[in-house]
Every structure is written in C-alpha cells, then in structure tokens.
Amino acid sequence: MTVPNVTHDWGVLKETVVGRVIDFTFPAELSAGVPASLGFLPERTRQNMPRWAGKLWSQADPEGYERCVGQVEGLVGFLTARGVGVHRPRALTDSELNLYDGGFSMQTFVRDPMIVIGDRVIEAALRLPARFKERFGLRPVIEEAEGRGARCSVMPPPAPVAVADLPTATGPFLEGGDVLPMGRDILVGTGTAASDVAGAQWLERLLGDGYRVHQVPLSDRVIHLDDGLTTVREGLAVVCREQFTDGLPAPVADWELIDVSLHDAVNLLAGNSLVLAPGEMLVDERLTDLAEALTARDVTVHTLPYDAVTPFAGGFRCSHHPLVRELTG
C-alpha cells in the first residue's frame, strides 16, 4: 500500500478525496440578509440566499442542486477514467448534520477540513461553525490513511461563534484551502474569513525545522489562498494579485505569472483549478481566456463544467484533497 504523501501542489495526482453534494438547509436567519462576514461569497449567491433561507437546497434551487450533483460526479468520473484513485467522505448522520446551525453543512469542499503535507494528514480547524461537522465524514479516510503509514494529527477544535463575529473570532484556525505545499516551503493564507496567524503558527510548530511556513495575508474579499493562486508547475503560476494585501508570496514572486482578476477569482474561482501533473490542468470551461493563456505556455488543459459548484465559493481545487502526488523529473 502506498503511504499518503504530498510534497508539491503540482505533483502528479495519483490518489485523492473528492467531495459529495448533500441537500442541506439554508439557515433561516439569512432571510434578513447575508452578513458582511460572508462577503467572500460570489455576488449572485449573496443575492439569492435571503430568498432561499430556511429551505432545502433542492427546494430553493432544484435545477442548481441537480446540476451541482452532476458536475461533482462528473469530476469523479473524469479522475477515475485517468486512473486516479478516488475516495469519498461518508454521508453525515442526522445527529452530525444537526450539530451547529441545524441542518446546514456541505461536504463538497473536502480541501478545507483536512491537510496533507508530506506523510502527515491533519484534521483541520475550520472557522465557520457550520462546517465543523465535515470532519466526521472524512474520518474514515483519515483512519485508512493512518493504517497505511500516514502520521495523523488533529488540531484543537475551535469554539463556535456567531457568523457575524467570525472576523474577530480567536482560533487557531487552519483550513486546507489556505495551505499550499511547495516542497519545504509551505504557503499559508491568513485573514479574517478562514485561517489565521495562530493557525499558521500551529502548523509551523507541528512541521518543525525542516519546513519554512510563509504566512500570506489575504484580502477579506476572498476566503482562501487558493481562490487566486494555482501553481501549475515549478516556475509558472496563476495568480490574483489583488487578493494579496502584502504583495505576492516570496516563493512565487519571480515566477512567470498568469493574472486573473479579483472579480473572476471570487465569482468564477479562476485561481482554483485542479493540477493533474506538472503542466497539466483541469479548468472550468467558462475560463476560456485562462485556458488560452495556459495553452500558450505549453500547458495541457482539460475543461469541465463547474458553474453550479462555484456559487458556494469553491472550485476544482476545493473539491478534492490529494492523498498521493508524485513529483517527476
């Protein structure tokens, strides 16, 4: 059995977890409007949520729900057809689903509740209380990884807070969408929506002196680092410069960069593609300009529809979490 191992975000994808779509209930309190603390959501989602409040997703937007299910399953089919081993989180029980914020939760974006660096698999600490329960569905995957030789850790679970108070909540918080491994350099996005400085420091202590953890301050318009950063291969990245409040992260600052706008990073998840191998990508079919820019740089580009998934602030990278990536060359 292969020990889980991810050293670089652009390694050849061999084995991964892919999320599942569940029919959750939108919180009733959203009828009064979406709080500023959720300002990272795409514009159309923020407009729709007040009229969806208190309803099952399948009732509020039946077409969108069915299309989202189909697109996530389409991702699974694409990966398995390539020979990638795919794991899925188990469905949450009713008791788990009703923990914090009633029946609201998602299991689509498995990137965030876990983190894989080298042979370490970490159960992360999510800021949004409604997402706390996502860990339960992933525990069978993590336990299986430990049985294959992975070193597993669990972050201290944070105390739940009201959604309006999320920006000032105290962690540590650490979410997989903010963590990007580049060998011994680990980028960690920090801000008021997801991971914080304390979370980055926790990870630094866990990893020890063999790693350099780079804190990357983010705009409050994005939820995670990977809204606007994809490392395509060594020396080439897709970036949204506007999301970096202190400039580009040092490890990629001198790379060749393909720019995407903040609007596209937030609303289309333009920086959230899936790297299949060095110089090979899966991109949302709407991002034609990005696909052309990548192709012009000798990147092999595959496309799939994902417009029914991205309204919830996640794209292809958010929807998978690699367990095994192999670096070639």
N, C-alpha and C positions, 0 to 999 in steps of 0.2 A: 504494500500500500504506500502511496506517495504521501510524504509528510506535507501538510499545508505550508506554503512558502510563497511570499510575495515580497520581492526586493525593489522592484521598479514598476511604476504605474503603466509603463509601455511594454512590459514583457509579454510574451506570447500567452494568451489566455487558454489555459488547459482545463480548469475546473472552477466553477463559480456557483454562487447562490443567486437566484433570481426571485424577485418578489411575487406576491399574489395579490389580486384585487379582491377586496371584500366590500360588502354592501353596508357601509356604515351610516349612522345617523348624524346629520349636520347639527351642531349644538344650537339649541333653541335661542340662546342669548344673542346669536348673530343676527336675529331679526332687527335688533337696534342698530346694526351696522358693524362693520369689521373693524376691530381695534387697530390703532396705529402700530401696535407691536407685531401685527401680521402684515405689515407694509411690503414685505418681500414677495407676497403672492402676486401672480400675474394680474394685470388690470381687470381683465374680463371676469376672473374668478372673484375678485373683491366686489365687483358689481353684482354678480349673481348670488353670492352667499346669503344676503339678507332674505331673499325670497325662497331660498332653499332651507332656511333654518327650521329645525325640528322635523325634517323629513328624511326618510331613507334616500340615499343617493339614487337608487333605481326608480324611486317615485319622483324625485325632484328633477332628474335629468335622465330618463330611461335610455335615450339614444346615446348620450355621452357615456353612461355606465357600461352599456353593452360594447361600445367601441373601445373603451379603455380595457375591458377584459380581453377583447380580441387582439388588441395591439400588444399587450404584455405577453399573451400566449404566442403571438407571432414572433416576439423576441426569443422566447424559449425555443420555438421551432427552428428559428434561424441558427441559434447557437448549437443545438443538438445535431442539426444537419452538418455542421462543421466538425463534429466530433468532440465538442466541448462537453465535459461532464457538468450537468446542471442539478443542483439541489434546490428544494423549495422549503420555505418555512411552513410549519404545520398551521392549520387554522386555529385561531384563538377560541377558547371555550367561552361560553356565555359569562361565566364568572370573571374571566380575564378581560373580556371585552367591556364589561361594565365597571371596571376599575378606573377611577378618574374620568370625569366628563362623560359618564354614561356610556352609550354605545359608539362614541366617536373614536375611531382609530384608523390607521392604514397599515397595510403590510406590503405595500407596493415598493417602497423605497428602502430596501434592505441594506443599502450603502451605509446608513446612518447608525443603526443600533449595534453594529459590530465594526471592528477594525482589525485588519490583518497586516502585520509588519514582520517580515522575515517569517519565522515559525511561531510567532506569537499571535494568538487570537484573543481579542479583548471584547468583552461585553461593555458597551459604551454607556455614557450617561447623557441622556437627551434632555434638552431644556424644556420642551413643550410637554407638560404633564400627560396629555392625552396619548403621547407616543411612548410613554414609559412601558406600556404593556406589550409593545412589539418584541421586546426581548424574549418573551415566553415562547413565541413561535419559532424563534431561532435557536433556542437552547438544544434541541436535538441535533442540529447541525454542528453547534459548538462542541457538544459532548462527543459526537462522532469524530470531529477533528482532533480532540484531545486523545481519543483512543488510537489515533494514527500517529501520535507523537507531537502534536502541537502543544505549546506552552500556553495555557489559558489563564486569563485574569479577568476580574470583574471590578469595574470602577464603583466607588461608593454611590449608591443611587441618590440623586438629589431630592430635596424636599419639594413637594408640589406647591406651586404658587398660581395666583390668578393670571389669566392670559395677559391682562392689561399691565401686569407687573413684571412680565418676562424680561424686559431690557435691564432691569435693576436687580434681578434675582442673583443670588450667590450660589456658585457651583461647588466644586468644579464641574463644568460641562465639557464634554468632548464627543463630537459626532463624526462619523466616518466621512461625510461629505466635505469636511474641513481638513482631512488628513490625506496627504499625497506623498507616497514614498518615492524617493529618488536615490536609491542606494543607502548610503549612510546619512544623507541629508533628508530630513522629513519636514515638509511644509505643513503648518497647522494654521488655518484661518481662524481669526479671533474677532469677536464683535458682540453685538447685543441680541442677536437672533438665535445663535446656536452655541458653538464652542466659545470658551472664554480663556483668558490668560491662565487662570488656575488650572484649567483642563490641559493646556499645553504644557504647563509645568509638571503636572501629574504624569503625563506621558514621558516627559524628559527624564524624570526620576525612574520610571519603570524601565525604560530602554537602557539607561546607563551611559557610560562614557564613550561607548562605541558608536554613538549616533549624535548628530547635530540637529536639534529641533529648532526650526526657524518659525517664529511667530509672525503671522501675516495679517495685520489689521485690515478689516473689511468695512465697506460701506454698509449702512443699515438698510440699503435697498436690496441687498442680496442675503440669502440665508446661509449659503455655504461658499467656501473657496471654489468648489467645482462648478458653481454657476458660471464662472468666467475663466476657467483655466483647464486646459487639456494638454498634457504632454504627449505629443504624437509619436515622437521618437527622440532620442538624445539630440539636442540642438534645434528642435522645432516644436513650437507650442502654439495653441490657440489661446488668446487672452482677451479679457475685457479690462482695459486699463482703468476704466472709471470705478471699478469695484475696489481697487487697491488704494487705500487712503494714504499710505506712506510710500507709494511707488511700487514698482514690480518687485517680487521676491528675488533676492540676490542670486539664487541658483539658476534662474532662467532669464535674468536681465540681459545677458549678452547673447541669447539665442536668437534665431530667426523666428519672428512672431507674426502670426496672422491675427489681425484685430477684429473683434466683434463689438457691437455697441452695447451699452447698458440696457437699452430697450430690448434688444434681441436676447441678451443674457437672461433677463428677468422673464420675458414673455414667451420666448421660444426655447429657452435653455440652450442657447447657442454654444456655450462653453462646456456642455455636459454630454459630449459624445462618448462612445464606448471604443476604447483602443483594443483591437483584436490581436495586434502584433506590432512591432516597430514599423511604422509607416503603413499601417492598415487600420481603417476606422469604420465604425458604423455611425451614420449621421442621420438625423431627422430629415425626411425627404423635403421638407419645406425650406431647408437651408441650402438653397442652390448656389448662392454666392460663396458660401463656405466650402461646399463640395468642389466647386471650380478652383478655388484658391488652393485647396489641398491637392487636387489632381495636378495642378500646375507645378507642384513641388514633389511630384513622383510618389504621392501617397495613393494607395489603393482605397477607394471609397465605396462603401456599400450604403444603401439607404433603405429605410423602412418608415412607414407612417407612425407617428407618435404624438399627434396633435391632441388626442383625447387623454393622454397621460400628463403632459406638461402643464395643464392648468393647475395642478397641485404642487407646483414648484419643484418638479423633478423630471429628469430626462433619462437617457440611456445609462449614464454612469450611476445615477442614483438608484436605478432599478436593479443593479447587480452588485455583488461584492465578491471579488475573486478570492478563491482559496489557494489556487496554484497558478502562478505566472512563471514562465521560463524565459530568461534573458538569453538571447542568441548573439553570436558574434563577439 
